[in-house]
Amino acid sequence: MTENWEKVYVSPLPHRAELAKALLAEHDIPAVVVNRQSSSYPTIGWGKSEVHVPVSHAVLAKVILENEATFS
């Protein structure tokens, strides 16, 4: 990735990160999910899933997630 990306959402539940990514996609904001969960202990669920967006979209993405996300 040539752009700088910023973390806008973190969840211990990977499906919530995917929902956040989908919500941002509805608003034409590119987003990626970064899985930071431990592969050594997948059943325990250590770690988090993060949603990252380009820095130029970060403020708008945070506002959208704060105001429209009902899964948090």
N, CA, C, O and CB atoms as a CASP TS submission, in Angstrom:
PFRMAT TS
TARGET T0000
AUTHOR 0000-0000-0000
METHOD Language model
MODEL 1
PARENT N/A
ATOM      1  N   MET     1       0.849  -1.180   0.000  1.00  0.00           N
ATOM      2  CA  MET     1       0.000   0.000   0.000  1.00  0.00           C
ATOM      3  C   MET     1       0.885   1.230   0.000  1.00  0.00           C
ATOM      4  O   MET     1       1.805   1.347   0.810  1.00  0.00           O
ATOM      5  CB  MET     1      -0.961   0.005   1.218  1.00  0.00           C
ATOM      6  N   THR     2       0.608   2.126  -0.894  1.00  0.00           N
ATOM      7  CA  THR     2       1.426   3.323  -0.987  1.00  0.00           C
ATOM      8  C   THR     2       0.902   4.450  -0.111  1.00  0.00           C
ATOM      9  O   THR     2       1.642   5.381   0.206  1.00  0.00           O
ATOM     10  CB  THR     2       1.501   3.783  -2.416  1.00  0.00           C
ATOM     11  N   GLU     3      -0.357   4.378   0.281  1.00  0.00           N
ATOM     12  CA  GLU     3      -0.924   5.418   1.142  1.00  0.00           C
ATOM     13  C   GLU     3      -0.667   5.090   2.603  1.00  0.00           C
ATOM     14  O   GLU     3      -0.365   3.950   2.955  1.00  0.00           O
ATOM     15  CB  GLU     3      -2.435   5.574   0.888  1.00  0.00           C
ATOM     16  N   ASN     4      -0.790   6.096   3.437  1.00  0.00           N
ATOM     17  CA  ASN     4      -0.742   5.876   4.875  1.00  0.00           C
ATOM     18  C   ASN     4      -2.133   5.486   5.336  1.00  0.00           C
ATOM     19  O   ASN     4      -3.124   6.087   4.924  1.00  0.00           O
ATOM     20  CB  ASN     4      -0.230   7.139   5.632  1.00  0.00           C
ATOM     21  N   TRP     5      -2.202   4.478   6.193  1.00  0.00           N
ATOM     22  CA  TRP     5      -3.477   3.981   6.688  1.00  0.00           C
ATOM     23  C   TRP     5      -3.563   4.214   8.181  1.00  0.00           C
ATOM     24  O   TRP     5      -2.553   4.194   8.884  1.00  0.00           O
ATOM     25  CB  TRP     5      -3.655   2.488   6.361  1.00  0.00           C
ATOM     26  N   GLU     6      -4.783   4.437   8.662  1.00  0.00           N
ATOM     27  CA  GLU     6      -5.012   4.708  10.080  1.00  0.00           C
ATOM     28  C   GLU     6      -6.054   3.742  10.630  1.00  0.00           C
ATOM     29  O   GLU     6      -7.029   3.415   9.953  1.00  0.00           O
ATOM     30  CB  GLU     6      -5.463   6.173  10.296  1.00  0.00           C
ATOM     31  N   LYS     7      -5.840   3.293  11.854  1.00  0.00           N
ATOM     32  CA  LYS     7      -6.784   2.397  12.520  1.00  0.00           C
ATOM     33  C   LYS     7      -7.978   3.227  12.993  1.00  0.00           C
ATOM     34  O   LYS     7      -7.813   4.236  13.678  1.00  0.00           O
ATOM     35  CB  LYS     7      -6.105   1.643  13.724  1.00  0.00           C
ATOM     36  N   VAL     8      -9.200   2.782  12.612  1.00  0.00           N
ATOM     37  CA  VAL     8     -10.401   3.521  12.999  1.00  0.00           C
ATOM     38  C   VAL     8     -11.356   2.687  13.841  1.00  0.00           C
ATOM     39  O   VAL     8     -12.314   3.222  14.400  1.00  0.00           O
ATOM     40  CB  VAL     8     -11.116   4.016  11.769  1.00  0.00           C
ATOM     41  N   TYR     9     -11.109   1.389  13.939  1.00  0.00           N
ATOM     42  CA  TYR     9     -12.011   0.526  14.710  1.00  0.00           C
ATOM     43  C   TYR     9     -11.243  -0.703  15.166  1.00  0.00           C
ATOM     44  O   TYR     9     -10.434  -1.251  14.418  1.00  0.00           O
ATOM     45  CB  TYR     9     -13.263   0.116  13.869  1.00  0.00           C
ATOM     46  N   VAL    10     -11.500  -1.136  16.404  1.00  0.00           N
ATOM     47  CA  VAL    10     -10.877  -2.337  16.965  1.00  0.00           C
ATOM     48  C   VAL    10     -11.944  -3.151  17.674  1.00  0.00           C
ATOM     49  O   VAL    10     -12.782  -2.604  18.390  1.00  0.00           O
ATOM     50  CB  VAL    10      -9.715  -1.973  17.943  1.00  0.00           C
ATOM     51  N   SER    11     -11.907  -4.474  17.469  1.00  0.00           N
ATOM     52  CA  SER    11     -12.857  -5.361  18.136  1.00  0.00           C
ATOM     53  C   SER    11     -12.205  -6.710  18.397  1.00  0.00           C
ATOM     54  O   SER    11     -11.390  -7.173  17.598  1.00  0.00           O
ATOM     55  CB  SER    11     -14.140  -5.533  17.289  1.00  0.00           C
ATOM     56  N   PRO    12     -12.557  -7.340  19.504  1.00  0.00           N
ATOM     57  CA  PRO    12     -12.067  -8.698  19.732  1.00  0.00           C
ATOM     58  C   PRO    12     -12.824  -9.724  18.876  1.00  0.00           C
ATOM     59  O   PRO    12     -12.429 -10.887  18.792  1.00  0.00           O
ATOM     60  CB  PRO    12     -12.191  -9.060  21.216  1.00  0.00           C
ATOM     61  N   LEU    13     -13.906  -9.283  18.249  1.00  0.00           N
ATOM     62  CA  LEU    13     -14.726 -10.174  17.427  1.00  0.00           C
ATOM     63  C   LEU    13     -14.512  -9.858  15.945  1.00  0.00           C
ATOM     64  O   LEU    13     -14.889  -8.781  15.484  1.00  0.00           O
ATOM     65  CB  LEU    13     -16.228 -10.040  17.802  1.00  0.00           C
ATOM     66  N   PRO    14     -13.913 -10.782  15.199  1.00  0.00           N
ATOM     67  CA  PRO    14     -13.604 -10.522  13.788  1.00  0.00           C
ATOM     68  C   PRO    14     -14.820 -10.161  12.942  1.00  0.00           C
ATOM     69  O   PRO    14     -14.705  -9.356  12.017  1.00  0.00           O
ATOM     70  CB  PRO    14     -12.939 -11.724  13.194  1.00  0.00           C
ATOM     71  N   HIS    15     -15.988 -10.740  13.241  1.00  0.00           N
ATOM     72  CA  HIS    15     -17.163 -10.435  12.418  1.00  0.00           C
ATOM     73  C   HIS    15     -17.598  -8.981  12.581  1.00  0.00           C
ATOM     74  O   HIS    15     -18.148  -8.399  11.646  1.00  0.00           O
ATOM     75  CB  HIS    15     -18.321 -11.367  12.781  1.00  0.00           C
ATOM     76  N   ARG    16     -17.365  -8.389  13.739  1.00  0.00           N
ATOM     77  CA  ARG    16     -17.709  -6.976  13.919  1.00  0.00           C
ATOM     78  C   ARG    16     -16.790  -6.083  13.086  1.00  0.00           C
ATOM     79  O   ARG    16     -17.233  -5.071  12.543  1.00  0.00           O
ATOM     80  CB  ARG    16     -17.622  -6.586  15.408  1.00  0.00           C
ATOM     81  N   ALA    17     -15.533  -6.448  12.987  1.00  0.00           N
ATOM     82  CA  ALA    17     -14.614  -5.692  12.131  1.00  0.00           C
ATOM     83  C   ALA    17     -15.060  -5.777  10.672  1.00  0.00           C
ATOM     84  O   ALA    17     -14.985  -4.791   9.939  1.00  0.00           O
ATOM     85  CB  ALA    17     -13.165  -6.221  12.282  1.00  0.00           C
ATOM     86  N   GLU    18     -15.521  -6.944  10.257  1.00  0.00           N
ATOM     87  CA  GLU    18     -16.023  -7.098   8.886  1.00  0.00           C
ATOM     88  C   GLU    18     -17.286  -6.270   8.659  1.00  0.00           C
ATOM     89  O   GLU    18     -17.474  -5.704   7.582  1.00  0.00           O
ATOM     90  CB  GLU    18     -16.308  -8.576   8.585  1.00  0.00           C
ATOM     91  N   LEU    19     -18.153  -6.198   9.674  1.00  0.00           N
ATOM     92  CA  LEU    19     -19.349  -5.356   9.568  1.00  0.00           C
ATOM     93  C   LEU    19     -18.970  -3.881   9.450  1.00  0.00           C
ATOM     94  O   LEU    19     -19.583  -3.140   8.681  1.00  0.00           O
ATOM     95  CB  LEU    19     -20.267  -5.570  10.786  1.00  0.00           C
ATOM     96  N   ALA    20     -17.968  -3.457  10.203  1.00  0.00           N
ATOM     97  CA  ALA    20     -17.499  -2.068  10.125  1.00  0.00           C
ATOM     98  C   ALA    20     -16.938  -1.785   8.735  1.00  0.00           C
ATOM     99  O   ALA    20     -17.194  -0.725   8.163  1.00  0.00           O
ATOM    100  CB  ALA    20     -16.425  -1.785  11.209  1.00  0.00           C
ATOM    101  N   LYS    21     -16.184  -2.719   8.197  1.00  0.00           N
ATOM    102  CA  LYS    21     -15.631  -2.564   6.846  1.00  0.00           C
ATOM    103  C   LYS    21     -16.753  -2.433   5.819  1.00  0.00           C
ATOM    104  O   LYS    21     -16.684  -1.591   4.923  1.00  0.00           O
ATOM    105  CB  LYS    21     -14.722  -3.761   6.491  1.00  0.00           C
ATOM    106  N   ALA    22     -17.789  -3.269   5.951  1.00  0.00           N
ATOM    107  CA  ALA    22     -18.919  -3.216   5.021  1.00  0.00           C
ATOM    108  C   ALA    22     -19.668  -1.894   5.123  1.00  0.00           C
ATOM    109  O   ALA    22     -20.087  -1.338   4.108  1.00  0.00           O
ATOM    110  CB  ALA    22     -19.876  -4.374   5.284  1.00  0.00           C
ATOM    111  N   LEU    23     -19.840  -1.388   6.344  1.00  0.00           N
ATOM    112  CA  LEU    23     -20.511  -0.107   6.537  1.00  0.00           C
ATOM    113  C   LEU    23     -19.726   1.016   5.859  1.00  0.00           C
ATOM    114  O   LEU    23     -20.306   1.890   5.215  1.00  0.00           O
ATOM    115  CB  LEU    23     -20.684   0.191   8.038  1.00  0.00           C
ATOM    116  N   LEU    24     -18.410   0.982   6.010  1.00  0.00           N
ATOM    117  CA  LEU    24     -17.584   2.009   5.368  1.00  0.00           C
ATOM    118  C   LEU    24     -17.634   1.883   3.848  1.00  0.00           C
ATOM    119  O   LEU    24     -17.610   2.890   3.141  1.00  0.00           O
ATOM    120  CB  LEU    24     -16.130   1.911   5.855  1.00  0.00           C
ATOM    121  N   ALA    25     -17.702   0.662   3.344  1.00  0.00           N
ATOM    122  CA  ALA    25     -17.798   0.454   1.893  1.00  0.00           C
ATOM    123  C   ALA    25     -19.084   1.054   1.333  1.00  0.00           C
ATOM    124  O   ALA    25     -19.100   1.547   0.205  1.00  0.00           O
ATOM    125  CB  ALA    25     -17.733  -1.045   1.561  1.00  0.00           C
ATOM    126  N   GLU    26     -20.164   1.014   2.117  1.00  0.00           N
ATOM    127  CA  GLU    26     -21.426   1.631   1.684  1.00  0.00           C
ATOM    128  C   GLU    26     -21.275   3.130   1.482  1.00  0.00           C
ATOM    129  O   GLU    26     -22.026   3.740   0.721  1.00  0.00           O
ATOM    130  CB  GLU    26     -22.531   1.359   2.706  1.00  0.00           C
ATOM    131  N   HIS    27     -20.298   3.724   2.167  1.00  0.00           N
ATOM    132  CA  HIS    27     -20.035   5.157   2.043  1.00  0.00           C
ATOM    133  C   HIS    27     -18.817   5.432   1.155  1.00  0.00           C
ATOM    134  O   HIS    27     -18.242   6.519   1.198  1.00  0.00           O
ATOM    135  CB  HIS    27     -19.823   5.775   3.429  1.00  0.00           C
ATOM    136  N   ASP    28     -18.434   4.446   0.359  1.00  0.00           N
ATOM    137  CA  ASP    28     -17.309   4.558  -0.584  1.00  0.00           C
ATOM    138  C   ASP    28     -15.988   4.896   0.101  1.00  0.00           C
ATOM    139  O   ASP    28     -15.172   5.644  -0.439  1.00  0.00           O
ATOM    140  CB  ASP    28     -17.615   5.614  -1.626  1.00  0.00           C
ATOM    141  N   ILE    29     -15.787   4.344   1.284  1.00  0.00           N
ATOM    142  CA  ILE    29     -14.526   4.510   1.999  1.00  0.00           C
ATOM    143  C   ILE    29     -13.785   3.183   1.944  1.00  0.00           C
ATOM    144  O   ILE    29     -14.277   2.181   2.463  1.00  0.00           O
ATOM    145  CB  ILE    29     -14.759   4.972   3.481  1.00  0.00           C
ATOM    146  N   PRO    30     -12.598   3.158   1.318  1.00  0.00           N
ATOM    147  CA  PRO    30     -11.840   1.911   1.266  1.00  0.00           C
ATOM    148  C   PRO    30     -11.368   1.518   2.666  1.00  0.00           C
ATOM    149  O   PRO    30     -10.908   2.365   3.431  1.00  0.00           O
ATOM    150  CB  PRO    30     -10.635   2.048   0.312  1.00  0.00           C
ATOM    151  N   ALA    31     -11.483   0.249   2.993  1.00  0.00           N
ATOM    152  CA  ALA    31     -11.089  -0.226   4.314  1.00  0.00           C
ATOM    153  C   ALA    31     -10.538  -1.635   4.215  1.00  0.00           C
ATOM    154  O   ALA    31     -10.913  -2.400   3.327  1.00  0.00           O
ATOM    155  CB  ALA    31     -12.277  -0.180   5.289  1.00  0.00           C
ATOM    156  N   VAL    32      -9.646  -1.970   5.132  1.00  0.00           N
ATOM    157  CA  VAL    32      -9.107  -3.321   5.229  1.00  0.00           C
ATOM    158  C   VAL    32      -9.193  -3.769   6.679  1.00  0.00           C
ATOM    159  O   VAL    32      -9.112  -2.958   7.601  1.00  0.00           O
ATOM    160  CB  VAL    32      -7.638  -3.385   4.709  1.00  0.00           C
ATOM    161  N   VAL    33      -9.360  -5.075   6.867  1.00  0.00           N
ATOM    162  CA  VAL    33      -9.371  -5.650   8.209  1.00  0.00           C
ATOM    163  C   VAL    33      -8.010  -6.294   8.443  1.00  0.00           C
ATOM    164  O   VAL    33      -7.543  -7.096   7.635  1.00  0.00           O
ATOM    165  CB  VAL    33     -10.537  -6.694   8.384  1.00  0.00           C
ATOM    166  N   VAL    34      -7.386  -5.936   9.549  1.00  0.00           N
ATOM    167  CA  VAL    34      -6.108  -6.516   9.945  1.00  0.00           C
ATOM    168  C   VAL    34      -6.370  -7.413  11.143  1.00  0.00           C
ATOM    169  O   VAL    34      -6.806  -6.949  12.196  1.00  0.00           O
ATOM    170  CB  VAL    34      -5.042  -5.407  10.278  1.00  0.00           C
ATOM    171  N   ASN    35      -6.101  -8.697  10.973  1.00  0.00           N
ATOM    172  CA  ASN    35      -6.346  -9.667  12.031  1.00  0.00           C
ATOM    173  C   ASN    35      -5.105  -9.749  12.915  1.00  0.00           C
ATOM    174  O   ASN    35      -4.049 -10.196  12.467  1.00  0.00           O
ATOM    175  CB  ASN    35      -6.708 -11.064  11.443  1.00  0.00           C
ATOM    176  N   ARG    36      -5.232  -9.325  14.148  1.00  0.00           N
ATOM    177  CA  ARG    36      -4.122  -9.355  15.102  1.00  0.00           C
ATOM    178  C   ARG    36      -4.337 -10.439  16.159  1.00  0.00           C
ATOM    179  O   ARG    36      -3.739 -10.392  17.234  1.00  0.00           O
ATOM    180  CB  ARG    36      -3.958  -7.982  15.778  1.00  0.00           C
ATOM    181  N   GLN    37      -5.192 -11.411  15.849  1.00  0.00           N
ATOM    182  CA  GLN    37      -5.456 -12.474  16.806  1.00  0.00           C
ATOM    183  C   GLN    37      -4.337 -13.506  16.766  1.00  0.00           C
ATOM    184  O   GLN    37      -3.729 -13.741  15.721  1.00  0.00           O
ATOM    185  CB  GLN    37      -6.811 -13.137  16.519  1.00  0.00           C
ATOM    186  N   SER    38      -4.077 -14.108  17.896  1.00  0.00           N
ATOM    187  CA  SER    38      -3.010 -15.087  18.030  1.00  0.00           C
ATOM    188  C   SER    38      -3.372 -16.371  17.285  1.00  0.00           C
ATOM    189  O   SER    38      -4.444 -16.939  17.497  1.00  0.00           O
ATOM    190  CB  SER    38      -2.735 -15.384  19.514  1.00  0.00           C
ATOM    191  N   SER    39      -2.482 -16.817  16.421  1.00  0.00           N
ATOM    192  CA  SER    39      -2.708 -18.090  15.745  1.00  0.00           C
ATOM    193  C   SER    39      -2.310 -19.261  16.644  1.00  0.00           C
ATOM    194  O   SER    39      -2.659 -20.407  16.360  1.00  0.00           O
ATOM    195  CB  SER    39      -1.924 -18.141  14.426  1.00  0.00           C
ATOM    196  N   SER    40      -1.587 -18.980  17.718  1.00  0.00           N
ATOM    197  CA  SER    40      -1.184 -20.031  18.651  1.00  0.00           C
ATOM    198  C   SER    40      -2.339 -20.487  19.530  1.00  0.00           C
ATOM    199  O   SER    40      -2.420 -21.656  19.906  1.00  0.00           O
ATOM    200  CB  SER    40      -0.040 -19.546  19.522  1.00  0.00           C
ATOM    201  N   TYR    41      -3.231 -19.560  19.853  1.00  0.00           N
ATOM    202  CA  TYR    41      -4.362 -19.860  20.724  1.00  0.00           C
ATOM    203  C   TYR    41      -5.663 -19.336  20.112  1.00  0.00           C
ATOM    204  O   TYR    41      -6.294 -18.453  20.693  1.00  0.00           O
ATOM    205  CB  TYR    41      -4.143 -19.251  22.123  1.00  0.00           C
ATOM    206  N   PRO    42      -6.078 -19.857  18.957  1.00  0.00           N
ATOM    207  CA  PRO    42      -7.264 -19.299  18.282  1.00  0.00           C
ATOM    208  C   PRO    42      -8.560 -19.476  19.063  1.00  0.00           C
ATOM    209  O   PRO    42      -9.468 -18.655  18.928  1.00  0.00           O
ATOM    210  CB  PRO    42      -7.421 -19.936  16.932  1.00  0.00           C
ATOM    211  N   THR    43      -8.670 -20.519  19.871  1.00  0.00           N
ATOM    212  CA  THR    43      -9.919 -20.740  20.596  1.00  0.00           C
ATOM    213  C   THR    43     -10.087 -19.796  21.774  1.00  0.00           C
ATOM    214  O   THR    43     -11.208 -19.537  22.213  1.00  0.00           O
ATOM    215  CB  THR    43      -9.988 -22.162  21.080  1.00  0.00           C
ATOM    216  N   ILE    44      -8.976 -19.281  22.287  1.00  0.00           N
ATOM    217  CA  ILE    44      -9.038 -18.337  23.403  1.00  0.00           C
ATOM    218  C   ILE    44      -9.423 -16.951  22.900  1.00  0.00           C
ATOM    219  O   ILE    44     -10.076 -16.185  23.608  1.00  0.00           O
ATOM    220  CB  ILE    44      -7.688 -18.283  24.148  1.00  0.00           C
ATOM    221  N   GLY    45      -9.014 -16.634  21.673  1.00  0.00           N
ATOM    222  CA  GLY    45      -9.376 -15.352  21.093  1.00  0.00           C
ATOM    223  C   GLY    45      -8.515 -14.191  21.528  1.00  0.00           C
ATOM    224  O   GLY    45      -8.969 -13.047  21.541  1.00  0.00           O
ATOM    225  N   TRP    46      -7.263 -14.476  21.889  1.00  0.00           N
ATOM    226  CA  TRP    46      -6.366 -13.376  22.241  1.00  0.00           C
ATOM    227  C   TRP    46      -6.104 -12.520  21.024  1.00  0.00           C
ATOM    228  O   TRP    46      -5.853 -13.031  19.932  1.00  0.00           O
ATOM    229  CB  TRP    46      -5.042 -13.904  22.818  1.00  0.00           C
ATOM    230  N   GLY    47      -6.163 -11.236  21.212  1.00  0.00           N
ATOM    231  CA  GLY    47      -5.895 -10.323  20.124  1.00  0.00           C
ATOM    232  C   GLY    47      -7.148  -9.622  19.655  1.00  0.00           C
ATOM    233  O   GLY    47      -8.235  -9.811  20.202  1.00  0.00           O
ATOM    234  N   LYS    48      -6.978  -8.833  18.661  1.00  0.00           N
ATOM    235  CA  LYS    48      -8.072  -8.006  18.160  1.00  0.00           C
ATOM    236  C   LYS    48      -8.051  -7.995  16.637  1.00  0.00           C
ATOM    237  O   LYS    48      -7.040  -8.320  16.014  1.00  0.00           O
ATOM    238  CB  LYS    48      -7.973  -6.564  18.716  1.00  0.00           C
ATOM    239  N   SER    49      -9.164  -7.623  16.057  1.00  0.00           N
ATOM    240  CA  SER    49      -9.265  -7.347  14.631  1.00  0.00           C
ATOM    241  C   SER    49      -9.407  -5.838  14.487  1.00  0.00           C
ATOM    242  O   SER    49     -10.202  -5.208  15.185  1.00  0.00           O
ATOM    243  CB  SER    49     -10.477  -8.117  13.965  1.00  0.00           C
ATOM    244  N   GLU    50      -8.632  -5.269  13.580  1.00  0.00           N
ATOM    245  CA  GLU    50      -8.614  -3.817  13.394  1.00  0.00           C
ATOM    246  C   GLU    50      -9.103  -3.463  11.997  1.00  0.00           C
ATOM    247  O   GLU    50      -8.877  -4.211  11.046  1.00  0.00           O
ATOM    248  CB  GLU    50      -7.197  -3.251  13.627  1.00  0.00           C
ATOM    249  N   VAL    51      -9.767  -2.334  11.877  1.00  0.00           N
ATOM    250  CA  VAL    51     -10.168  -1.807  10.583  1.00  0.00           C
ATOM    251  C   VAL    51      -9.308  -0.575  10.315  1.00  0.00           C
ATOM    252  O   VAL    51      -9.237   0.343  11.132  1.00  0.00           O
ATOM    253  CB  VAL    51     -11.708  -1.463  10.544  1.00  0.00           C
ATOM    254  N   HIS    52      -8.662  -0.576   9.158  1.00  0.00           N
ATOM    255  CA  HIS    52      -7.804   0.535   8.758  1.00  0.00           C
ATOM    256  C   HIS    52      -8.362   1.176   7.493  1.00  0.00           C
ATOM    257  O   HIS    52      -8.881   0.491   6.612  1.00  0.00           O
ATOM    258  CB  HIS    52      -6.345   0.058   8.533  1.00  0.00           C
ATOM    259  N   VAL    53      -8.247   2.498   7.417  1.00  0.00           N
ATOM    260  CA  VAL    53      -8.652   3.260   6.232  1.00  0.00           C
ATOM    261  C   VAL    53      -7.525   4.228   5.871  1.00  0.00           C
ATOM    262  O   VAL    53      -6.673   4.519   6.710  1.00  0.00           O
ATOM    263  CB  VAL    53     -10.001   4.034   6.484  1.00  0.00           C
ATOM    264  N   PRO    54      -7.509   4.730   4.634  1.00  0.00           N
ATOM    265  CA  PRO    54      -6.512   5.753   4.305  1.00  0.00           C
ATOM    266  C   PRO    54      -6.676   6.969   5.221  1.00  0.00           C
ATOM    267  O   PRO    54      -7.790   7.319   5.609  1.00  0.00           O
ATOM    268  CB  PRO    54      -6.636   6.177   2.818  1.00  0.00           C
ATOM    269  N   VAL    55      -5.571   7.596   5.554  1.00  0.00           N
ATOM    270  CA  VAL    55      -5.584   8.734   6.470  1.00  0.00           C
ATOM    271  C   VAL    55      -6.547   9.818   5.996  1.00  0.00           C
ATOM    272  O   VAL    55      -7.184  10.480   6.815  1.00  0.00           O
ATOM    273  CB  VAL    55      -4.178   9.312   6.618  1.00  0.00           C
ATOM    274  N   SER    56      -6.656  10.002   4.701  1.00  0.00           N
ATOM    275  CA  SER    56      -7.540  11.047   4.172  1.00  0.00           C
ATOM    276  C   SER    56      -9.017  10.779   4.460  1.00  0.00           C
ATOM    277  O   SER    56      -9.829  11.701   4.391  1.00  0.00           O
ATOM    278  CB  SER    56      -7.336  11.181   2.679  1.00  0.00           C
ATOM    279  N   HIS    57      -9.376   9.547   4.778  1.00  0.00           N
ATOM    280  CA  HIS    57     -10.765   9.180   5.075  1.00  0.00           C
ATOM    281  C   HIS    57     -11.002   8.895   6.554  1.00  0.00           C
ATOM    282  O   HIS    57     -12.127   8.586   6.946  1.00  0.00           O
ATOM    283  CB  HIS    57     -11.158   7.970   4.263  1.00  0.00           C
ATOM    284  N   ALA    58      -9.977   8.991   7.371  1.00  0.00           N
ATOM    285  CA  ALA    58     -10.057   8.538   8.766  1.00  0.00           C
ATOM    286  C   ALA    58     -11.102   9.289   9.584  1.00  0.00           C
ATOM    287  O   ALA    58     -11.881   8.663  10.304  1.00  0.00           O
ATOM    288  CB  ALA    58      -8.712   8.686   9.428  1.00  0.00           C
ATOM    289  N   VAL    59     -11.134  10.595   9.490  1.00  0.00           N
ATOM    290  CA  VAL    59     -12.072  11.377  10.309  1.00  0.00           C
ATOM    291  C   VAL    59     -13.513  11.023   9.937  1.00  0.00           C
ATOM    292  O   VAL    59     -14.339  10.784  10.818  1.00  0.00           O
ATOM    293  CB  VAL    59     -11.825  12.904  10.124  1.00  0.00           C
ATOM    294  N   LEU    60     -13.815  10.989   8.656  1.00  0.00           N
ATOM    295  CA  LEU    60     -15.165  10.649   8.211  1.00  0.00           C
ATOM    296  C   LEU    60     -15.524   9.216   8.619  1.00  0.00           C
ATOM    297  O   LEU    60     -16.650   8.955   9.043  1.00  0.00           O
ATOM    298  CB  LEU    60     -15.286  10.817   6.681  1.00  0.00           C
ATOM    299  N   ALA    61     -14.582   8.299   8.492  1.00  0.00           N
ATOM    300  CA  ALA    61     -14.836   6.910   8.864  1.00  0.00           C
ATOM    301  C   ALA    61     -15.171   6.795  10.348  1.00  0.00           C
ATOM    302  O   ALA    61     -16.082   6.053  10.716  1.00  0.00           O
ATOM    303  CB  ALA    61     -13.624   6.036   8.528  1.00  0.00           C
ATOM    304  N   LYS    62     -14.459   7.508  11.193  1.00  0.00           N
ATOM    305  CA  LYS    62     -14.731   7.468  12.634  1.00  0.00           C
ATOM    306  C   LYS    62     -16.113   8.026  12.949  1.00  0.00           C
ATOM    307  O   LYS    62     -16.827   7.482  13.792  1.00  0.00           O
ATOM    308  CB  LYS    62     -13.662   8.253  13.402  1.00  0.00           C
ATOM    309  N   VAL    63     -16.490   9.098  12.282  1.00  0.00           N
ATOM    310  CA  VAL    63     -17.813   9.690  12.499  1.00  0.00           C
ATOM    311  C   VAL    63     -18.906   8.713  12.064  1.00  0.00           C
ATOM    312  O   VAL    63     -19.903   8.545  12.766  1.00  0.00           O
ATOM    313  CB  VAL    63     -17.947  11.028  11.727  1.00  0.00           C
ATOM    314  N   ILE    64     -18.725   8.083  10.933  1.00  0.00           N
ATOM    315  CA  ILE    64     -19.713   7.116  10.444  1.00  0.00           C
ATOM    316  C   ILE    64     -19.851   5.954  11.420  1.00  0.00           C
ATOM    317  O   ILE    64     -20.964   5.546  11.751  1.00  0.00           O
ATOM    318  CB  ILE    64     -19.319   6.593   9.048  1.00  0.00           C
ATOM    319  N   LEU    65     -18.734   5.427  11.875  1.00  0.00           N
ATOM    320  CA  LEU    65     -18.780   4.284  12.794  1.00  0.00           C
ATOM    321  C   LEU    65     -19.387   4.670  14.140  1.00  0.00           C
ATOM    322  O   LEU    65     -20.092   3.865  14.749  1.00  0.00           O
ATOM    323  CB  LEU    65     -17.375   3.715  13.003  1.00  0.00           C
ATOM    324  N   GLU    66     -19.129   5.870  14.608  1.00  0.00           N
ATOM    325  CA  GLU    66     -19.706   6.309  15.883  1.00  0.00           C
ATOM    326  C   GLU    66     -21.207   6.541  15.781  1.00  0.00           C
ATOM    327  O   GLU    66     -21.947   6.252  16.721  1.00  0.00           O
ATOM    328  CB  GLU    66     -19.024   7.584  16.356  1.00  0.00           C
ATOM    329  N   ASN    67     -21.661   7.063  14.638  1.00  0.00           N
ATOM    330  CA  ASN    67     -23.065   7.458  14.512  1.00  0.00           C
ATOM    331  C   ASN    67     -23.973   6.406  13.878  1.00  0.00           C
ATOM    332  O   ASN    67     -25.176   6.399  14.138  1.00  0.00           O
ATOM    333  CB  ASN    67     -23.149   8.704  13.713  1.00  0.00           C
ATOM    334  N   GLU    68     -23.429   5.534  13.067  1.00  0.00           N
ATOM    335  CA  GLU    68     -24.282   4.602  12.323  1.00  0.00           C
ATOM    336  C   GLU    68     -24.113   3.147  12.719  1.00  0.00           C
ATOM    337  O   GLU    68     -24.984   2.329  12.421  1.00  0.00           O
ATOM    338  CB  GLU    68     -24.012   4.735  10.871  1.00  0.00           C
ATOM    339  N   ALA    69     -23.015   2.798  13.383  1.00  0.00           N
ATOM    340  CA  ALA    69     -22.771   1.398  13.724  1.00  0.00           C
ATOM    341  C   ALA    69     -23.663   0.969  14.880  1.00  0.00           C
ATOM    342  O   ALA    69     -23.642   1.572  15.953  1.00  0.00           O
ATOM    343  CB  ALA    69     -21.292   1.176  14.083  1.00  0.00           C
ATOM    344  N   THR    70     -24.434  -0.062  14.653  1.00  0.00           N
ATOM    345  CA  THR    70     -25.325  -0.577  15.702  1.00  0.00           C
ATOM    346  C   THR    70     -24.821  -1.904  16.258  1.00  0.00           C
ATOM    347  O   THR    70     -25.477  -2.504  17.109  1.00  0.00           O
ATOM    348  CB  THR    70     -26.750  -0.749  15.158  1.00  0.00           C
ATOM    349  N   PHE    71     -23.672  -2.368  15.792  1.00  0.00           N
ATOM    350  CA  PHE    71     -23.123  -3.648  16.218  1.00  0.00           C
ATOM    351  C   PHE    71     -22.107  -3.503  17.331  1.00  0.00           C
ATOM    352  O   PHE    71     -21.638  -4.517  17.847  1.00  0.00           O
ATOM    353  CB  PHE    71     -22.495  -4.349  15.055  1.00  0.00           C
ATOM    354  N   SER    72     -21.746  -2.293  17.725  1.00  0.00           N
ATOM    355  CA  SER    72     -20.711  -2.085  18.745  1.00  0.00           C
ATOM    356  C   SER    72     -21.232  -2.332  20.130  1.00  0.00           C
ATOM    357  O   SER    72     -20.489  -2.200  21.102  1.00  0.00           O
ATOM    358  CB  SER    72     -20.155  -0.688  18.660  1.00  0.00           C
TER
END
